[in-house]
Amino acid sequence: MDPAKKRLLTGDRPTGKLHLGHYVGSLKNRVALQDEYDSFVMIADVQALTDNFDNPEKVRDNVLEVAMDNLAVGLDPNKATLFIQSQIPEIAELTVFFSNLVTVPELQRNPTVKEEIKSKGHIFKDGIVTFGFLGYPVSQAADIMFCRSHVVPVGEDQKPMIELTRKIAKKFNDYYGEVFPMPEAIISPVSRLKGLDGRKMSKSFGNAIYLSDSPEDVQTKIMKAKTDTDAKVLYDVENKPDVSNLMTYYQIATGESYEAIEEKFAAITSYKVFKEELTKAINTMLLPIREKRHEYEKNTDLVVDILKAGEKKAKQEAEKTMELVRSRMKINYFQ
Ligand code: TRP
């Protein structure tokens, strides 16, 4: 590990396989940054349990899937440390200390948490939320700070979490002396890719293309995607939101500009042609990812080894940080 390198931490909740929205919103970014930063990538199972405490099997089953998604898109285990959050109990310990540095209204104001509580009525009836879910941003601050990360590549929706982490880190440093850096968010250029029906991309809406989808899955999904009635490929978010959304998919898959895409499909008389080309483009982009994923699927022992090696490295950093934290907080009694 190069000590001159700044440190990076990011992560995903293992609640499902990762989709194209994750890819453009954060996975691509973390892969691009893995040479420049000493990178830690966490599979946030403890956080996933804050709104899936009634379904631990789901979280468990998706840990390996999310690990394979990360490896398939090019996260290199020789460069980046891939690990499972729950295996580093120091993070839970740090969460307890951090929880003294955040007020309840501060958590209640968090726009991302607010939105989530609203959309999770099945588990938080009438907006009545658990202590654990309301407090997950504190735990996320501990995720970021246990290894004293400088940067956090995330999607737009995670901005409030990084803001809170900075507040907590500053308070900690003010009370107990300098321990933590002020982390910066690195927001991906394409932060929010909408689902194929124009709604937020989500497993529950069935509107996502997964990194592990087969070419046939991709075809079926694209052919069913929402469009409009005038058979014109024009980028006009206001008047043609669905076609514009599909153009964004095409742009992501090919790197072509919206103008170039408009020109290419200027002569079409039905969206079918555009959709067929879009299917091809997405499948071309996903092909190497799919192949790499298949290799790991055939050899999950290798994935387990990568996670174990990652755990070891994460643990070392956690121990270093916590030794310092405990000493600054005067709870290092017998040393
Ligand atoms: N909250 C993030 C999400 O829902 C996942 C996450 C957990 C995370 N811990 C993190 C992201 C630490 C960045 C840093 O996608």
Residues whose N, C-alpha, C, O or C-beta is under 5 A from the ligand:
A	BS01	LIG	L9 T10 G11 D12 R13 A44 Q47 Q140 D143
